[in-house]
Amino acid sequence: MRIVAIATALALGLSATPAMAAPIIDFTGGFGGPVAGTTVFQTFDSLKAGSSIGTFANVYDVNSDKGARPAFGSTGNFAAVLGGGTYSVSFGPTDVFAFVLGSLDRYNQLTLKFADSTSRVYNGGEIVGGESYAAGNQAAASSNGTVSYTVNGGPAIIGAVFKSDTNSFEFDNLATGGPAVPEPATWGMMILGFGAIGAAMRRRRERNAGAIA
């Protein structure tokens, strides 16, 4: 019973672990290559141009009044979320999420979803870490490039929602990094908890041995 009580206390302690720092945002303007350690899982090239991928969100292969291809690193198809639209994507727990961004604008919005059921919303320039950018410019490095979000001691990223109030939010080459590792605080609780369980088991064995003797 004591061991069960310790295990229960450990579980409660883990669930009470406070949220850690916000993800680290790294934006490389004028660059469309992959982020080191990540693997691209969605290029939209397997979909037919014009295909719907969400509410007022579609796949395109050429520039139009609906959206412009990201200026760097995007080939084949790309995605665009139109005014009032959303595109949602889910993936396994990861410590890095990245994508190629096109013509960032103030009405673009990105929401990251985390393994602890929380989320974080980025609007306009917040998507690139608050850096200044040429809003809506389809060629400028400050509004086109590769952006990544890396967990900073917090819960793993498990999904993202792209949203735009006006045409459009363009992006391509969605990528994730390796499986996320437990938070430092979680590691500490696990080590302490398993140590306590081990000590309790040893004491129990010693008492049983004494009773037999």
VEXBA-643130 format. One record per residue (C-alpha): chain; x, y negated, z negated; residue in three letters. Coordinates in pm, whole numbers. Example, Ala and Ser with C-alpha at 12.3 -4.5 7.8 and 13.67 -1.06 7.14 Angstrom:
BEGIN
chaine: A&u: 1230&v: 450&w: -780&residu: ALA
chaine: A&u: 1367&v: 106&w: -714&residu: SER
// end
This chain:
BEGIN
chaine: A&u: 0&v: 0&w: 0&residu: MET
chaine: A&u: 286&v: -234&w: -82&residu: ARG
chaine: A&u: 436&v: -179&w: 264&residu: ILE
chaine: A&u: 101&v: -257&w: 426&residu: VAL
chaine: A&u: 73&v: -574&w: 219&residu: ALA
chaine: A&u: 419&v: -688&w: 328&residu: ILE
chaine: A&u: 338&v: -617&w: 693&residu: ALA
chaine: A&u: 14&v: -813&w: 661&residu: THR
chaine: A&u: 197&v: -1107&w: 506&residu: ALA
chaine: A&u: 449&v: -1094&w: 790&residu: LEU
chaine: A&u: 173&v: -1107&w: 1051&residu: ALA
chaine: A&u: 10&v: -1401&w: 877&residu: LEU
chaine: A&u: 342&v: -1579&w: 860&residu: GLY
chaine: A&u: 401&v: -1532&w: 1231&residu: LEU
chaine: A&u: 57&v: -1666&w: 1319&residu: SER
chaine: A&u: 123&v: -1972&w: 1105&residu: ALA
chaine: A&u: 449&v: -2056&w: 1281&residu: THR
chaine: A&u: 427&v: -2424&w: 1380&residu: PRO
chaine: A&u: 444&v: -2537&w: 1743&residu: ALA
chaine: A&u: 790&v: -2633&w: 1860&residu: MET
chaine: A&u: 918&v: -2906&w: 2088&residu: ALA
chaine: A&u: 771&v: -2983&w: 2427&residu: ALA
chaine: A&u: 921&v: -2811&w: 2734&residu: PRO
chaine: A&u: 1231&v: -2964&w: 2887&residu: ILE
chaine: A&u: 1151&v: -3124&w: 3224&residu: ILE
chaine: A&u: 1420&v: -3128&w: 3492&residu: ASP
chaine: A&u: 1340&v: -3308&w: 3817&residu: PHE
chaine: A&u: 1589&v: -3306&w: 4104&residu: THR
chaine: A&u: 1468&v: -3554&w: 4362&residu: GLY
chaine: A&u: 1568&v: -3493&w: 4721&residu: GLY
chaine: A&u: 1632&v: -3125&w: 4651&residu: PHE
chaine: A&u: 1406&v: -2840&w: 4754&residu: GLY
chaine: A&u: 1611&v: -2537&w: 4661&residu: GLY
chaine: A&u: 1535&v: -2285&w: 4387&residu: PRO
chaine: A&u: 1612&v: -2347&w: 4022&residu: VAL
chaine: A&u: 1892&v: -2122&w: 3895&residu: ALA
chaine: A&u: 1758&v: -1812&w: 3724&residu: GLY
chaine: A&u: 1410&v: -1835&w: 3875&residu: THR
chaine: A&u: 1231&v: -1629&w: 4137&residu: THR
chaine: A&u: 977&v: -1775&w: 4378&residu: VAL
chaine: A&u: 649&v: -1583&w: 4354&residu: PHE
chaine: A&u: 420&v: -1801&w: 4568&residu: GLN
chaine: A&u: 510&v: -1967&w: 4898&residu: THR
chaine: A&u: 152&v: -1966&w: 5035&residu: PHE
chaine: A&u: 296&v: -1823&w: 5359&residu: ASP
chaine: A&u: 92&v: -1503&w: 5327&residu: SER
chaine: A&u: -227&v: -1708&w: 5347&residu: LEU
chaine: A&u: -386&v: -1845&w: 5662&residu: LYS
chaine: A&u: -363&v: -2221&w: 5708&residu: ALA
chaine: A&u: -692&v: -2372&w: 5595&residu: GLY
chaine: A&u: -752&v: -2105&w: 5332&residu: SER
chaine: A&u: -912&v: -2217&w: 5008&residu: SER
chaine: A&u: -710&v: -2149&w: 4693&residu: ILE
chaine: A&u: -933&v: -2332&w: 4448&residu: GLY
chaine: A&u: -1188&v: -2608&w: 4413&residu: THR
chaine: A&u: -1106&v: -2858&w: 4690&residu: PHE
chaine: A&u: -761&v: -2700&w: 4717&residu: ALA
chaine: A&u: -629&v: -2554&w: 5040&residu: ASN
chaine: A&u: -329&v: -2418&w: 5226&residu: VAL
chaine: A&u: -185&v: -2625&w: 5513&residu: TYR
chaine: A&u: 91&v: -2582&w: 5767&residu: ASP
chaine: A&u: 106&v: -2936&w: 5908&residu: VAL
chaine: A&u: 67&v: -3289&w: 5776&residu: ASN
chaine: A&u: -280&v: -3439&w: 5792&residu: SER
chaine: A&u: -503&v: -3686&w: 5612&residu: ASP
chaine: A&u: -560&v: -3408&w: 5358&residu: LYS
chaine: A&u: -199&v: -3372&w: 5255&residu: GLY
chaine: A&u: 166&v: -3401&w: 5353&residu: ALA
chaine: A&u: 430&v: -3133&w: 5332&residu: ARG
chaine: A&u: 680&v: -3184&w: 5047&residu: PRO
chaine: A&u: 978&v: -3359&w: 5205&residu: ALA
chaine: A&u: 1241&v: -3118&w: 5074&residu: PHE
chaine: A&u: 1257&v: -2739&w: 5068&residu: GLY
chaine: A&u: 909&v: -2663&w: 5201&residu: SER
chaine: A&u: 877&v: -2450&w: 5514&residu: THR
chaine: A&u: 582&v: -2260&w: 5655&residu: GLY
chaine: A&u: 271&v: -2326&w: 5451&residu: ASN
chaine: A&u: 225&v: -2553&w: 5152&residu: PHE
chaine: A&u: -63&v: -2625&w: 4913&residu: ALA
chaine: A&u: -261&v: -2943&w: 4853&residu: ALA
chaine: A&u: -521&v: -3021&w: 4590&residu: VAL
chaine: A&u: -766&v: -3280&w: 4719&residu: LEU
chaine: A&u: -957&v: -3542&w: 4523&residu: GLY
chaine: A&u: -1162&v: -3383&w: 4245&residu: GLY
chaine: A&u: -997&v: -3048&w: 4305&residu: GLY
chaine: A&u: -799&v: -2795&w: 4103&residu: THR
chaine: A&u: -570&v: -2501&w: 4167&residu: TYR
chaine: A&u: -501&v: -2258&w: 3883&residu: SER
chaine: A&u: -227&v: -1996&w: 3868&residu: VAL
chaine: A&u: -145&v: -1739&w: 3601&residu: SER
chaine: A&u: 170&v: -1532&w: 3552&residu: PHE
chaine: A&u: 352&v: -1322&w: 3295&residu: GLY
chaine: A&u: 510&v: -1498&w: 2993&residu: PRO
chaine: A&u: 814&v: -1693&w: 3109&residu: THR
chaine: A&u: 1054&v: -1951&w: 2972&residu: ASP
chaine: A&u: 1077&v: -2143&w: 3302&residu: VAL
chaine: A&u: 817&v: -2259&w: 3553&residu: PHE
chaine: A&u: 923&v: -2453&w: 3862&residu: ALA
chaine: A&u: 793&v: -2571&w: 4198&residu: PHE
chaine: A&u: 867&v: -2797&w: 4493&residu: VAL
chaine: A&u: 679&v: -3125&w: 4454&residu: LEU
chaine: A&u: 553&v: -3347&w: 4734&residu: GLY
chaine: A&u: 470&v: -3720&w: 4734&residu: SER
chaine: A&u: 392&v: -3748&w: 4363&residu: LEU
chaine: A&u: 117&v: -3994&w: 4281&residu: ASP
chaine: A&u: -30&v: -4147&w: 3966&residu: ARG
chaine: A&u: -356&v: -3952&w: 4002&residu: TYR
chaine: A&u: -181&v: -3613&w: 4013&residu: ASN
chaine: A&u: -209&v: -3400&w: 3700&residu: GLN
chaine: A&u: -36&v: -3080&w: 3587&residu: LEU
chaine: A&u: -145&v: -2871&w: 3290&residu: THR
chaine: A&u: 85&v: -2602&w: 3151&residu: LEU
chaine: A&u: -74&v: -2315&w: 2961&residu: LYS
chaine: A&u: 111&v: -2136&w: 2682&residu: PHE
chaine: A&u: 99&v: -1791&w: 2526&residu: ALA
chaine: A&u: -38&v: -1927&w: 2197&residu: ASP
chaine: A&u: -351&v: -2054&w: 2378&residu: SER
chaine: A&u: -236&v: -2416&w: 2369&residu: THR
chaine: A&u: -172&v: -2637&w: 2672&residu: SER
chaine: A&u: 9&v: -2956&w: 2764&residu: ARG
chaine: A&u: -108&v: -3213&w: 3022&residu: VAL
chaine: A&u: 120&v: -3427&w: 3239&residu: TYR
chaine: A&u: -17&v: -3719&w: 3441&residu: ASN
chaine: A&u: 157&v: -3899&w: 3728&residu: GLY
chaine: A&u: 516&v: -3980&w: 3638&residu: GLY
chaine: A&u: 500&v: -3755&w: 3331&residu: GLU
chaine: A&u: 516&v: -3463&w: 3573&residu: ILE
chaine: A&u: 878&v: -3556&w: 3648&residu: VAL
chaine: A&u: 964&v: -3645&w: 3291&residu: GLY
chaine: A&u: 864&v: -4010&w: 3298&residu: GLY
chaine: A&u: 1115&v: -4111&w: 3563&residu: GLU
chaine: A&u: 1028&v: -4399&w: 3797&residu: SER
chaine: A&u: 906&v: -4283&w: 4137&residu: TYR
chaine: A&u: 775&v: -4415&w: 4468&residu: ALA
chaine: A&u: 407&v: -4332&w: 4424&residu: ALA
chaine: A&u: 266&v: -4141&w: 4719&residu: GLY
chaine: A&u: 578&v: -4181&w: 4929&residu: ASN
chaine: A&u: 605&v: -3880&w: 5160&residu: GLN
chaine: A&u: 981&v: -3909&w: 5216&residu: ALA
chaine: A&u: 1137&v: -4069&w: 4906&residu: ALA
chaine: A&u: 1358&v: -3853&w: 4685&residu: ALA
chaine: A&u: 1202&v: -4008&w: 4375&residu: SER
chaine: A&u: 863&v: -3853&w: 4455&residu: SER
chaine: A&u: 973&v: -3537&w: 4639&residu: ASN
chaine: A&u: 1195&v: -3262&w: 4501&residu: GLY
chaine: A&u: 1213&v: -2964&w: 4267&residu: THR
chaine: A&u: 1077&v: -2987&w: 3914&residu: VAL
chaine: A&u: 1108&v: -2730&w: 3637&residu: SER
chaine: A&u: 973&v: -2687&w: 3285&residu: TYR
chaine: A&u: 1177&v: -2487&w: 3034&residu: THR
chaine: A&u: 1042&v: -2385&w: 2695&residu: VAL
chaine: A&u: 1230&v: -2555&w: 2413&residu: ASN
chaine: A&u: 1180&v: -2325&w: 2118&residu: GLY
chaine: A&u: 808&v: -2315&w: 2186&residu: GLY
chaine: A&u: 566&v: -2049&w: 2316&residu: PRO
chaine: A&u: 608&v: -1893&w: 2659&residu: ALA
chaine: A&u: 444&v: -2049&w: 2964&residu: ILE
chaine: A&u: 173&v: -1825&w: 3113&residu: ILE
chaine: A&u: 0&v: -2046&w: 3369&residu: GLY
chaine: A&u: -53&v: -2386&w: 3526&residu: ALA
chaine: A&u: -335&v: -2598&w: 3664&residu: VAL
chaine: A&u: -277&v: -2852&w: 3943&residu: PHE
chaine: A&u: -539&v: -3127&w: 3958&residu: LYS
chaine: A&u: -585&v: -3452&w: 4147&residu: SER
chaine: A&u: -844&v: -3729&w: 4125&residu: ASP
chaine: A&u: -773&v: -3846&w: 4481&residu: THR
chaine: A&u: -612&v: -3687&w: 4790&residu: ASN
chaine: A&u: -373&v: -3519&w: 4724&residu: SER
chaine: A&u: -135&v: -3320&w: 4502&residu: PHE
chaine: A&u: 105&v: -3128&w: 4729&residu: GLU
chaine: A&u: 340&v: -2850&w: 4619&residu: PHE
chaine: A&u: 512&v: -2532&w: 4734&residu: ASP
chaine: A&u: 739&v: -2246&w: 4622&residu: ASN
chaine: A&u: 608&v: -2173&w: 4273&residu: LEU
chaine: A&u: 870&v: -1993&w: 4064&residu: ALA
chaine: A&u: 925&v: -1849&w: 3718&residu: THR
chaine: A&u: 1230&v: -1753&w: 3514&residu: GLY
chaine: A&u: 1297&v: -1449&w: 3299&residu: GLY
chaine: A&u: 1072&v: -1318&w: 3021&residu: PRO
chaine: A&u: 1053&v: -1559&w: 2731&residu: ALA
chaine: A&u: 1228&v: -1460&w: 2409&residu: VAL
chaine: A&u: 1063&v: -1504&w: 2068&residu: PRO
chaine: A&u: 1089&v: -1847&w: 1912&residu: GLU
chaine: A&u: 1376&v: -1896&w: 1661&residu: PRO
chaine: A&u: 1129&v: -1929&w: 1374&residu: ALA
chaine: A&u: 961&v: -1608&w: 1485&residu: THR
chaine: A&u: 1295&v: -1425&w: 1491&residu: TRP
chaine: A&u: 1364&v: -1543&w: 1138&residu: GLY
chaine: A&u: 1026&v: -1426&w: 1011&residu: MET
chaine: A&u: 1070&v: -1091&w: 1184&residu: MET
chaine: A&u: 1413&v: -1034&w: 1033&residu: ILE
chaine: A&u: 1296&v: -1128&w: 683&residu: LEU
chaine: A&u: 981&v: -922&w: 718&residu: GLY
chaine: A&u: 1153&v: -609&w: 844&residu: PHE
chaine: A&u: 1416&v: -646&w: 574&residu: GLY
chaine: A&u: 1146&v: -662&w: 307&residu: ALA
chaine: A&u: 972&v: -357&w: 451&residu: ILE
chaine: A&u: 1300&v: -165&w: 456&residu: GLY
chaine: A&u: 1375&v: -258&w: 95&residu: ALA
chaine: A&u: 1027&v: -150&w: -15&residu: ALA
chaine: A&u: 1067&v: 186&w: 158&residu: MET
chaine: A&u: 1404&v: 244&w: -8&residu: ARG
chaine: A&u: 1262&v: 167&w: -353&residu: ARG
chaine: A&u: 973&v: 402&w: -287&residu: ARG
chaine: A&u: 1210&v: 683&w: -188&residu: ARG
chaine: A&u: 1418&v: 621&w: -499&residu: GLU
chaine: A&u: 1111&v: 643&w: -725&residu: ARG
chaine: A&u: 998&v: 963&w: -556&residu: ASN
chaine: A&u: 1345&v: 1113&w: -593&residu: ALA
chaine: A&u: 1348&v: 1020&w: -963&residu: GLY
chaine: A&u: 1010&v: 1182&w: -1019&residu: ALA
chaine: A&u: 1123&v: 1506&w: -856&residu: ILE
chaine: A&u: 1442&v: 1514&w: -1064&residu: ALA
// end
